[in-house]
Amino acid sequence: MGTKDKIDTQGMSYGSGKSTRSLEEQRAALPNFKPNKMNLLSDALKVELKELINEVLDERLKYK
């Protein structure tokens, strides 16, 4: 591993690293997080999975 393969972590912090505000003040200044909603499963797939799960559960009840 050569000297160019190392990461300089000293320069990773923003600014001088010295803040005049407390940690609580810095956190309060951050805007609220608003996650984007997205459907991972399409409506058609949800219906198909629900039917499949119910079918498997029905089969399971037959053999009890």
N, CA, C and O atoms as a Tripos MOL2 file, in Angstrom:
@<TRIPOS>MOLECULE
protein
  256   255    64     0     0
PROTEIN
NO_CHARGES

@<TRIPOS>ATOM
      1 N           0.8570   -1.1770    0.0000 N.3       1 MET1
      2 CA          0.0000    0.0000    0.0000 C.3       1 MET1
      3 C           0.8920    1.2250    0.0000 C.2       1 MET1
      4 O           1.6420    1.4550    0.9480 O.2       1 MET1
      5 N           0.8120    2.0030   -1.0510 N.am      2 GLY2
      6 CA          1.6340    3.2040   -1.1670 C.3       2 GLY2
      7 C           1.0570    4.3660   -0.3970 C.2       2 GLY2
      8 O          -0.0320    4.2600    0.1670 O.2       2 GLY2
      9 N           1.7600    5.4550   -0.3670 N.am      3 THR3
     10 CA          1.2860    6.6260    0.3720 C.3       3 THR3
     11 C           0.0820    7.2710   -0.2940 C.2       3 THR3
     12 O          -0.6680    7.9890    0.3670 O.2       3 THR3
     13 N          -0.1250    7.0340   -1.5880 N.am      4 LYS4
     14 CA         -1.2730    7.6210   -2.2850 C.3       4 LYS4
     15 C          -2.5540    6.8400   -2.0010 C.2       4 LYS4
     16 O          -3.6470    7.3280   -2.2900 O.2       4 LYS4
     17 N          -2.4380    5.6330   -1.4390 N.am      5 ASP5
     18 CA         -3.6000    4.8090   -1.1560 C.3       5 ASP5
     19 C          -4.2830    5.1700    0.1560 C.2       5 ASP5
     20 O          -5.3690    4.6640    0.4420 O.2       5 ASP5
     21 N          -3.6810    6.0150    0.9430 N.am      6 LYS6
     22 CA         -4.2450    6.3750    2.2410 C.3       6 LYS6
     23 C          -5.2090    7.5500    2.0990 C.2       6 LYS6
     24 O          -5.0450    8.3990    1.2240 O.2       6 LYS6
     25 N          -6.2040    7.5870    2.9630 N.am      7 ILE7
     26 CA         -7.1770    8.6670    2.9530 C.3       7 ILE7
     27 C          -6.8260    9.6560    4.0580 C.2       7 ILE7
     28 O          -6.5790    9.2740    5.2010 O.2       7 ILE7
     29 N          -6.8090   10.9330    3.6920 N.am      8 ASP8
     30 CA         -6.5510   11.9850    4.6720 C.3       8 ASP8
     31 C          -7.8620   12.3560    5.3410 C.2       8 ASP8
     32 O          -8.6640   13.0920    4.7650 O.2       8 ASP8
     33 N          -8.0910   11.8540    6.5550 N.am      9 THR9
     34 CA         -9.3420   12.1420    7.2500 C.3       9 THR9
     35 C          -9.2930   13.4590    8.0080 C.2       9 THR9
     36 O         -10.3240   13.9200    8.4990 O.2       9 THR9
     37 N          -8.1490   14.0620    8.1130 N.am     10 GLN10
     38 CA         -8.0320   15.3210    8.8440 C.3      10 GLN10
     39 C          -8.7770   16.4510    8.1250 C.2      10 GLN10
     40 O          -9.3090   17.3510    8.7740 O.2      10 GLN10
     41 N          -8.8170   16.4100    6.8190 N.am     11 GLY11
     42 CA         -9.4480   17.4810    6.0740 C.3      11 GLY11
     43 C         -10.9010   17.2110    5.7350 C.2      11 GLY11
     44 O         -11.4820   17.9280    4.9200 O.2      11 GLY11
     45 N         -11.5110   16.1830    6.3450 N.am     12 MET12
     46 CA        -12.8760   15.8280    6.0010 C.3      12 MET12
     47 C         -13.9290   16.6800    6.7010 C.2      12 MET12
     48 O         -15.0630   16.7470    6.2260 O.2      12 MET12
     49 N         -13.6020   17.3200    7.7900 N.am     13 SER13
     50 CA        -14.6050   18.1170    8.4900 C.3      13 SER13
     51 C         -14.7820   19.4600    7.7870 C.2      13 SER13
     52 O         -13.8410   20.0090    7.2140 O.2      13 SER13
     53 N         -16.0010   19.9720    7.8430 N.am     14 TYR14
     54 CA        -16.3360   21.2250    7.1780 C.3      14 TYR14
     55 C         -15.8730   22.4010    8.0320 C.2      14 TYR14
     56 O         -16.0410   22.3890    9.2510 O.2      14 TYR14
     57 N         -15.3130   23.3760    7.4210 N.am     15 GLY15
     58 CA        -14.8830   24.5720    8.1370 C.3      15 GLY15
     59 C         -13.6620   24.3150    8.9930 C.2      15 GLY15
     60 O         -12.8630   23.4170    8.7260 O.2      15 GLY15
     61 N         -13.5420   25.1150   10.0140 N.am     16 SER16
     62 CA        -12.3720   25.0050   10.8890 C.3      16 SER16
     63 C         -12.5500   23.9370   11.9530 C.2      16 SER16
     64 O         -11.5930   23.5700   12.6350 O.2      16 SER16
     65 N         -13.7680   23.4380   12.0970 N.am     17 GLY17
     66 CA        -14.0210   22.4420   13.1260 C.3      17 GLY17
     67 C         -14.3870   23.0800   14.4470 C.2      17 GLY17
     68 O         -14.8150   22.3830   15.3660 O.2      17 GLY17
     69 N         -14.2330   24.3540   14.5660 N.am     18 LYS18
     70 CA        -14.5760   25.0910   15.7790 C.3      18 LYS18
     71 C         -15.9020   25.7970   15.5420 C.2      18 LYS18
     72 O         -16.0010   26.6600   14.6700 O.2      18 LYS18
     73 N         -16.9110   25.4380   16.3070 N.am     19 SER19
     74 CA        -18.2230   26.0450   16.1500 C.3      19 SER19
     75 C         -18.5520   26.8530   17.3950 C.2      19 SER19
     76 O         -18.2070   26.4710   18.5130 O.2      19 SER19
     77 N         -19.2230   27.9700   17.1800 N.am     20 THR20
     78 CA        -19.6190   28.7940   18.3220 C.3      20 THR20
     79 C         -20.9710   28.3450   18.8760 C.2      20 THR20
     80 O         -21.3790   28.7690   19.9580 O.2      20 THR20
     81 N         -21.6660   27.4770   18.1210 N.am     21 ARG21
     82 CA        -22.9690   26.9890   18.5810 C.3      21 ARG21
     83 C         -22.8250   25.6140   19.2300 C.2      21 ARG21
     84 O         -21.9430   24.8310   18.8800 O.2      21 ARG21
     85 N         -23.7070   25.3480   20.1730 N.am     22 SER22
     86 CA        -23.6900   24.0360   20.8250 C.3      22 SER22
     87 C         -24.2560   22.9960   19.8680 C.2      22 SER22
     88 O         -24.8450   23.3280   18.8400 O.2      22 SER22
     89 N         -24.0690   21.7590   20.2200 N.am     23 LEU23
     90 CA        -24.5600   20.6660   19.3940 C.3      23 LEU23
     91 C         -26.0870   20.7220   19.2760 C.2      23 LEU23
     92 O         -26.6340   20.4720   18.2020 O.2      23 LEU23
     93 N         -26.7730   21.0480   20.3720 N.am     24 GLU24
     94 CA        -28.2310   21.1520   20.3500 C.3      24 GLU24
     95 C         -28.6800   22.2630   19.4120 C.2      24 GLU24
     96 O         -29.6650   22.0970   18.6920 O.2      24 GLU24
     97 N         -27.9780   23.3910   19.4060 N.am     25 GLU25
     98 CA        -28.3220   24.5010   18.5140 C.3      25 GLU25
     99 C         -28.0920   24.1120   17.0570 C.2      25 GLU25
    100 O         -28.8840   24.4730   16.1860 O.2      25 GLU25
    101 N         -27.0280   23.3880   16.7900 N.am     26 GLN26
    102 CA        -26.7470   22.9490   15.4320 C.3      26 GLN26
    103 C         -27.8340   21.9880   14.9520 C.2      26 GLN26
    104 O         -28.2890   22.0910   13.8130 O.2      26 GLN26
    105 N         -28.2560   21.0530   15.8110 N.am     27 ARG27
    106 CA        -29.3030   20.1050   15.4500 C.3      27 ARG27
    107 C         -30.6340   20.8130   15.2330 C.2      27 ARG27
    108 O         -31.3790   20.4550   14.3200 O.2      27 ARG27
    109 N         -30.9470   21.8110   16.0560 N.am     28 ALA28
    110 CA        -32.2030   22.5480   15.9290 C.3      28 ALA28
    111 C         -32.2390   23.3370   14.6200 C.2      28 ALA28
    112 O         -33.3210   23.5940   14.0930 O.2      28 ALA28
    113 N         -31.0870   23.7220   14.0910 N.am     29 ALA29
    114 CA        -31.0270   24.5050   12.8670 C.3      29 ALA29
    115 C         -31.2640   23.6520   11.6230 C.2      29 ALA29
    116 O         -31.5280   24.1900   10.5480 O.2      29 ALA29
    117 N         -31.1740   22.3310   11.7580 N.am     30 LEU30
    118 CA        -31.3960   21.4530   10.6070 C.3      30 LEU30
    119 C         -32.8820   21.3910   10.2750 C.2      30 LEU30
    120 O         -33.7120   21.3560   11.1840 O.2      30 LEU30
    121 N         -33.2320   21.3760    8.9910 N.am     31 PRO31
    122 CA        -34.6460   21.2540    8.6310 C.3      31 PRO31
    123 C         -35.1460   19.8380    8.9210 C.2      31 PRO31
    124 O         -34.3650   18.8870    8.9600 O.2      31 PRO31
    125 N         -36.4590   19.7160    9.1250 N.am     32 ASN32
    126 CA        -37.0570   18.3980    9.3690 C.3      32 ASN32
    127 C         -36.8880   17.5200    8.1430 C.2      32 ASN32
    128 O         -36.9610   17.9960    7.0100 O.2      32 ASN32
    129 N         -36.6640   16.2420    8.3760 N.am     33 PHE33
    130 CA        -36.4820   15.2890    7.2940 C.3      33 PHE33
    131 C         -37.8380   14.9210    6.7190 C.2      33 PHE33
    132 O         -38.7370   14.5170    7.4550 O.2      33 PHE33
    133 N         -37.9910   15.0580    5.4110 N.am     34 LYS34
    134 CA        -39.2310   14.6900    4.7320 C.3      34 LYS34
    135 C         -38.9090   13.5990    3.7080 C.2      34 LYS34
    136 O         -38.4630   13.9000    2.6000 O.2      34 LYS34
    137 N         -39.1330   12.3360    4.0740 N.am     35 PRO35
    138 CA        -38.8080   11.2470    3.1380 C.3      35 PRO35
    139 C         -39.7700   11.2340    1.9540 C.2      35 PRO35
    140 O         -40.9550   11.5360    2.0950 O.2      35 PRO35
    141 N         -39.2490   10.8850    0.8100 N.am     36 ASN36
    142 CA        -40.0810   10.7320   -0.3780 C.3      36 ASN36
    143 C         -40.7580    9.3700   -0.3100 C.2      36 ASN36
    144 O         -40.1120    8.3520   -0.0620 O.2      36 ASN36
    145 N         -42.0740    9.3680   -0.5360 N.am     37 LYS37
    146 CA        -42.8020    8.1040   -0.5090 C.3      37 LYS37
    147 C         -42.7590    7.4890   -1.8930 C.2      37 LYS37
    148 O         -43.0170    8.1510   -2.8980 O.2      37 LYS37
    149 N         -42.4260    6.2030   -1.9200 N.am     38 MET38
    150 CA        -42.4480    5.4880   -3.1840 C.3      38 MET38
    151 C         -42.9350    4.0690   -2.9430 C.2      38 MET38
    152 O         -42.6330    3.4500   -1.9220 O.2      38 MET38
    153 N         -43.6840    3.5790   -3.8920 N.am     39 ASN39
    154 CA        -44.1960    2.2150   -3.7980 C.3      39 ASN39
    155 C         -43.1550    1.2560   -4.3650 C.2      39 ASN39
    156 O         -42.7390    1.3730   -5.5180 O.2      39 ASN39
    157 N         -42.7510    0.3190   -3.5400 N.am     40 LEU40
    158 CA        -41.8050   -0.6900   -4.0030 C.3      40 LEU40
    159 C         -42.5230   -1.8000   -4.7590 C.2      40 LEU40
    160 O         -41.9440   -2.4500   -5.6300 O.2      40 LEU40
    161 N         -43.7880   -2.0080   -4.4160 N.am     41 LEU41
    162 CA        -44.5760   -3.0460   -5.0730 C.3      41 LEU41
    163 C         -45.7420   -2.3890   -5.7940 C.2      41 LEU41
    164 O         -46.4140   -1.5150   -5.2460 O.2      41 LEU41
    165 N         -45.9730   -2.8140   -7.0180 N.am     42 SER42
    166 CA        -47.1080   -2.2730   -7.7680 C.3      42 SER42
    167 C         -48.3990   -2.8120   -7.1610 C.2      42 SER42
    168 O         -48.3920   -3.8160   -6.4490 O.2      42 SER42
    169 N         -49.5000   -2.1370   -7.4510 N.am     43 ASP43
    170 CA        -50.7910   -2.5680   -6.9250 C.3      43 ASP43
    171 C         -51.1500   -3.9660   -7.4240 C.2      43 ASP43
    172 O         -51.7000   -4.7750   -6.6760 O.2      43 ASP43
    173 N         -50.8370   -4.2470   -8.6860 N.am     44 ALA44
    174 CA        -51.1310   -5.5680   -9.2530 C.3      44 ALA44
    175 C         -50.3330   -6.6520   -8.5250 C.2      44 ALA44
    176 O         -50.8540   -7.7340   -8.2570 O.2      44 ALA44
    177 N         -49.0700   -6.3600   -8.2050 N.am     45 LEU45
    178 CA        -48.2540   -7.3460   -7.5000 C.3      45 LEU45
    179 C         -48.7620   -7.5520   -6.0760 C.2      45 LEU45
    180 O         -48.7290   -8.6710   -5.5620 O.2      45 LEU45
    181 N         -49.2280   -6.4870   -5.4370 N.am     46 LYS46
    182 CA        -49.7870   -6.6150   -4.0900 C.3      46 LYS46
    183 C         -50.9910   -7.5550   -4.0940 C.2      46 LYS46
    184 O         -51.1190   -8.4120   -3.2210 O.2      46 LYS46
    185 N         -51.8750   -7.3890   -5.0870 N.am     47 VAL47
    186 CA        -53.0590   -8.2440   -5.1940 C.3      47 VAL47
    187 C         -52.6390   -9.6880   -5.4300 C.2      47 VAL47
    188 O         -53.1680  -10.6050   -4.8040 O.2      47 VAL47
    189 N         -51.6850   -9.8860   -6.3360 N.am     48 GLU48
    190 CA        -51.2230  -11.2400   -6.6450 C.3      48 GLU48
    191 C         -50.5850  -11.9060   -5.4290 C.2      48 GLU48
    192 O         -50.8330  -13.0830   -5.1660 O.2      48 GLU48
    193 N         -49.7740  -11.1700   -4.6950 N.am     49 LEU49
    194 CA        -49.1360  -11.7340   -3.4990 C.3      49 LEU49
    195 C         -50.1700  -12.0690   -2.4280 C.2      49 LEU49
    196 O         -50.0760  -13.1010   -1.7630 O.2      49 LEU49
    197 N         -51.1640  -11.1810   -2.2690 N.am     50 LYS50
    198 CA        -52.2040  -11.4410   -1.2820 C.3      50 LYS50
    199 C         -52.9660  -12.7160   -1.6240 C.2      50 LYS50
    200 O         -53.2470  -13.5300   -0.7440 O.2      50 LYS50
    201 N         -53.3050  -12.8920   -2.9130 N.am     51 GLU51
    202 CA        -53.9960  -14.1010   -3.3430 C.3      51 GLU51
    203 C         -53.1420  -15.3400   -3.1080 C.2      51 GLU51
    204 O         -53.6450  -16.3730   -2.6660 O.2      51 GLU51
    205 N         -51.8550  -15.2350   -3.4020 N.am     52 LEU52
    206 CA        -50.9520  -16.3620   -3.2180 C.3      52 LEU52
    207 C         -50.8090  -16.7250   -1.7420 C.2      52 LEU52
    208 O         -50.8280  -17.9030   -1.3860 O.2      52 LEU52
    209 N         -50.6680  -15.7350   -0.9020 N.am     53 ILE53
    210 CA        -50.5340  -15.9920    0.5410 C.3      53 ILE53
    211 C         -51.8020  -16.6470    1.0730 C.2      53 ILE53
    212 O         -51.7310  -17.6050    1.8430 O.2      53 ILE53
    213 N         -52.9630  -16.1350    0.6650 N.am     54 ASN54
    214 CA        -54.2250  -16.7320    1.1200 C.3      54 ASN54
    215 C         -54.3750  -18.1650    0.6230 C.2      54 ASN54
    216 O         -54.8730  -19.0280    1.3440 O.2      54 ASN54
    217 N         -53.9490  -18.4120   -0.5950 N.am     55 GLU55
    218 CA        -54.0010  -19.7720   -1.1320 C.3      55 GLU55
    219 C         -53.1230  -20.7200   -0.3220 C.2      55 GLU55
    220 O         -53.5310  -21.8390   -0.0120 O.2      55 GLU55
    221 N         -51.9330  -20.2770    0.0160 N.am     56 VAL56
    222 CA        -51.0150  -21.1100    0.8100 C.3      56 VAL56
    223 C         -51.5960  -21.3550    2.2000 C.2      56 VAL56
    224 O         -51.5120  -22.4660    2.7230 O.2      56 VAL56
    225 N         -52.1820  -20.3220    2.7980 N.am     57 LEU57
    226 CA        -52.7840  -20.4970    4.1200 C.3      57 LEU57
    227 C         -53.9770  -21.4610    4.0620 C.2      57 LEU57
    228 O         -54.1700  -22.2660    4.9720 O.2      57 LEU57
    229 N         -54.7720  -21.3760    2.9940 N.am     58 ASP58
    230 CA        -55.8940  -22.3030    2.8320 C.3      58 ASP58
    231 C         -55.3970  -23.7360    2.7100 C.2      58 ASP58
    232 O         -55.9750  -24.6460    3.3040 O.2      58 ASP58
    233 N         -54.3270  -23.9450    1.9430 N.am     59 GLU59
    234 CA        -53.7470  -25.2770    1.7870 C.3      59 GLU59
    235 C         -53.2490  -25.8030    3.1360 C.2      59 GLU59
    236 O         -53.3780  -26.9870    3.4490 O.2      59 GLU59
    237 N         -52.6990  -24.9260    3.8940 N.am     60 ARG60
    238 CA        -52.1610  -25.3140    5.1920 C.3      60 ARG60
    239 C         -53.2870  -25.7680    6.1290 C.2      60 ARG60
    240 O         -53.1210  -26.7080    6.9060 O.2      60 ARG60
    241 N         -54.4210  -25.0920    6.0440 N.am     61 LEU61
    242 CA        -55.5470  -25.4500    6.9160 C.3      61 LEU61
    243 C         -56.1550  -26.7960    6.5360 C.2      61 LEU61
    244 O         -56.7180  -27.4830    7.3880 O.2      61 LEU61
    245 N         -56.0460  -27.1800    5.2560 N.am     62 LYS62
    246 CA        -56.5900  -28.4630    4.8010 C.3      62 LYS62
    247 C         -55.8800  -29.6330    5.4650 C.2      62 LYS62
    248 O         -56.4980  -30.6620    5.7360 O.2      62 LYS62
    249 N         -54.5780  -29.4830    5.7290 N.am     63 TYR63
    250 CA        -53.7820  -30.5990    6.2290 C.3      63 TYR63
    251 C         -53.5870  -30.5790    7.7320 C.2      63 TYR63
    252 O         -52.7920  -31.3570    8.2600 O.2      63 TYR63
    253 N         -54.2880  -29.7160    8.4230 N.am     64 LYS64
    254 CA        -54.1610  -29.6830    9.8950 C.3      64 LYS64
    255 C         -55.0320  -30.6950   10.5430 C.2      64 LYS64
    256 O         -55.0480  -30.8020   11.7690 O.2      64 LYS64
@<TRIPOS>BOND
     1     1     2 1
     2     2     3 1
     3     3     4 2
     4     3     5 am
     5     5     6 1
     6     6     7 1
     7     7     8 2
     8     7     9 am
     9     9    10 1
    10    10    11 1
    11    11    12 2
    12    11    13 am
    13    13    14 1
    14    14    15 1
    15    15    16 2
    16    15    17 am
    17    17    18 1
    18    18    19 1
    19    19    20 2
    20    19    21 am
    21    21    22 1
    22    22    23 1
    23    23    24 2
    24    23    25 am
    25    25    26 1
    26    26    27 1
    27    27    28 2
    28    27    29 am
    29    29    30 1
    30    30    31 1
    31    31    32 2
    32    31    33 am
    33    33    34 1
    34    34    35 1
    35    35    36 2
    36    35    37 am
    37    37    38 1
    38    38    39 1
    39    39    40 2
    40    39    41 am
    41    41    42 1
    42    42    43 1
    43    43    44 2
    44    43    45 am
    45    45    46 1
    46    46    47 1
    47    47    48 2
    48    47    49 am
    49    49    50 1
    50    50    51 1
    51    51    52 2
    52    51    53 am
    53    53    54 1
    54    54    55 1
    55    55    56 2
    56    55    57 am
    57    57    58 1
    58    58    59 1
    59    59    60 2
    60    59    61 am
    61    61    62 1
    62    62    63 1
    63    63    64 2
    64    63    65 am
    65    65    66 1
    66    66    67 1
    67    67    68 2
    68    67    69 am
    69    69    70 1
    70    70    71 1
    71    71    72 2
    72    71    73 am
    73    73    74 1
    74    74    75 1
    75    75    76 2
    76    75    77 am
    77    77    78 1
    78    78    79 1
    79    79    80 2
    80    79    81 am
    81    81    82 1
    82    82    83 1
    83    83    84 2
    84    83    85 am
    85    85    86 1
    86    86    87 1
    87    87    88 2
    88    87    89 am
    89    89    90 1
    90    90    91 1
    91    91    92 2
    92    91    93 am
    93    93    94 1
    94    94    95 1
    95    95    96 2
    96    95    97 am
    97    97    98 1
    98    98    99 1
    99    99   100 2
   100    99   101 am
   101   101   102 1
   102   102   103 1
   103   103   104 2
   104   103   105 am
   105   105   106 1
   106   106   107 1
   107   107   108 2
   108   107   109 am
   109   109   110 1
   110   110   111 1
   111   111   112 2
   112   111   113 am
   113   113   114 1
   114   114   115 1
   115   115   116 2
   116   115   117 am
   117   117   118 1
   118   118   119 1
   119   119   120 2
   120   119   121 am
   121   121   122 1
   122   122   123 1
   123   123   124 2
   124   123   125 am
   125   125   126 1
   126   126   127 1
   127   127   128 2
   128   127   129 am
   129   129   130 1
   130   130   131 1
   131   131   132 2
   132   131   133 am
   133   133   134 1
   134   134   135 1
   135   135   136 2
   136   135   137 am
   137   137   138 1
   138   138   139 1
   139   139   140 2
   140   139   141 am
   141   141   142 1
   142   142   143 1
   143   143   144 2
   144   143   145 am
   145   145   146 1
   146   146   147 1
   147   147   148 2
   148   147   149 am
   149   149   150 1
   150   150   151 1
   151   151   152 2
   152   151   153 am
   153   153   154 1
   154   154   155 1
   155   155   156 2
   156   155   157 am
   157   157   158 1
   158   158   159 1
   159   159   160 2
   160   159   161 am
   161   161   162 1
   162   162   163 1
   163   163   164 2
   164   163   165 am
   165   165   166 1
   166   166   167 1
   167   167   168 2
   168   167   169 am
   169   169   170 1
   170   170   171 1
   171   171   172 2
   172   171   173 am
   173   173   174 1
   174   174   175 1
   175   175   176 2
   176   175   177 am
   177   177   178 1
   178   178   179 1
   179   179   180 2
   180   179   181 am
   181   181   182 1
   182   182   183 1
   183   183   184 2
   184   183   185 am
   185   185   186 1
   186   186   187 1
   187   187   188 2
   188   187   189 am
   189   189   190 1
   190   190   191 1
   191   191   192 2
   192   191   193 am
   193   193   194 1
   194   194   195 1
   195   195   196 2
   196   195   197 am
   197   197   198 1
   198   198   199 1
   199   199   200 2
   200   199   201 am
   201   201   202 1
   202   202   203 1
   203   203   204 2
   204   203   205 am
   205   205   206 1
   206   206   207 1
   207   207   208 2
   208   207   209 am
   209   209   210 1
   210   210   211 1
   211   211   212 2
   212   211   213 am
   213   213   214 1
   214   214   215 1
   215   215   216 2
   216   215   217 am
   217   217   218 1
   218   218   219 1
   219   219   220 2
   220   219   221 am
   221   221   222 1
   222   222   223 1
   223   223   224 2
   224   223   225 am
   225   225   226 1
   226   226   227 1
   227   227   228 2
   228   227   229 am
   229   229   230 1
   230   230   231 1
   231   231   232 2
   232   231   233 am
   233   233   234 1
   234   234   235 1
   235   235   236 2
   236   235   237 am
   237   237   238 1
   238   238   239 1
   239   239   240 2
   240   239   241 am
   241   241   242 1
   242   242   243 1
   243   243   244 2
   244   243   245 am
   245   245   246 1
   246   246   247 1
   247   247   248 2
   248   247   249 am
   249   249   250 1
   250   250   251 1
   251   251   252 2
   252   251   253 am
   253   253   254 1
   254   254   255 1
   255   255   256 2
@<TRIPOS>SUBSTRUCTURE
     1 MET1         2 RESIDUE 1 A MET
     2 GLY2         6 RESIDUE 1 A GLY
     3 THR3        10 RESIDUE 1 A THR
     4 LYS4        14 RESIDUE 1 A LYS
     5 ASP5        18 RESIDUE 1 A ASP
     6 LYS6        22 RESIDUE 1 A LYS
     7 ILE7        26 RESIDUE 1 A ILE
     8 ASP8        30 RESIDUE 1 A ASP
     9 THR9        34 RESIDUE 1 A THR
    10 GLN10       38 RESIDUE 1 A GLN
    11 GLY11       42 RESIDUE 1 A GLY
    12 MET12       46 RESIDUE 1 A MET
    13 SER13       50 RESIDUE 1 A SER
    14 TYR14       54 RESIDUE 1 A TYR
    15 GLY15       58 RESIDUE 1 A GLY
    16 SER16       62 RESIDUE 1 A SER
    17 GLY17       66 RESIDUE 1 A GLY
    18 LYS18       70 RESIDUE 1 A LYS
    19 SER19       74 RESIDUE 1 A SER
    20 THR20       78 RESIDUE 1 A THR
    21 ARG21       82 RESIDUE 1 A ARG
    22 SER22       86 RESIDUE 1 A SER
    23 LEU23       90 RESIDUE 1 A LEU
    24 GLU24       94 RESIDUE 1 A GLU
    25 GLU25       98 RESIDUE 1 A GLU
    26 GLN26      102 RESIDUE 1 A GLN
    27 ARG27      106 RESIDUE 1 A ARG
    28 ALA28      110 RESIDUE 1 A ALA
    29 ALA29      114 RESIDUE 1 A ALA
    30 LEU30      118 RESIDUE 1 A LEU
    31 PRO31      122 RESIDUE 1 A PRO
    32 ASN32      126 RESIDUE 1 A ASN
    33 PHE33      130 RESIDUE 1 A PHE
    34 LYS34      134 RESIDUE 1 A LYS
    35 PRO35      138 RESIDUE 1 A PRO
    36 ASN36      142 RESIDUE 1 A ASN
    37 LYS37      146 RESIDUE 1 A LYS
    38 MET38      150 RESIDUE 1 A MET
    39 ASN39      154 RESIDUE 1 A ASN
    40 LEU40      158 RESIDUE 1 A LEU
    41 LEU41      162 RESIDUE 1 A LEU
    42 SER42      166 RESIDUE 1 A SER
    43 ASP43      170 RESIDUE 1 A ASP
    44 ALA44      174 RESIDUE 1 A ALA
    45 LEU45      178 RESIDUE 1 A LEU
    46 LYS46      182 RESIDUE 1 A LYS
    47 VAL47      186 RESIDUE 1 A VAL
    48 GLU48      190 RESIDUE 1 A GLU
    49 LEU49      194 RESIDUE 1 A LEU
    50 LYS50      198 RESIDUE 1 A LYS
    51 GLU51      202 RESIDUE 1 A GLU
    52 LEU52      206 RESIDUE 1 A LEU
    53 ILE53      210 RESIDUE 1 A ILE
    54 ASN54      214 RESIDUE 1 A ASN
    55 GLU55      218 RESIDUE 1 A GLU
    56 VAL56      222 RESIDUE 1 A VAL
    57 LEU57      226 RESIDUE 1 A LEU
    58 ASP58      230 RESIDUE 1 A ASP
    59 GLU59      234 RESIDUE 1 A GLU
    60 ARG60      238 RESIDUE 1 A ARG
    61 LEU61      242 RESIDUE 1 A LEU
    62 LYS62      246 RESIDUE 1 A LYS
    63 TYR63      250 RESIDUE 1 A TYR
    64 LYS64      254 RESIDUE 1 A LYS
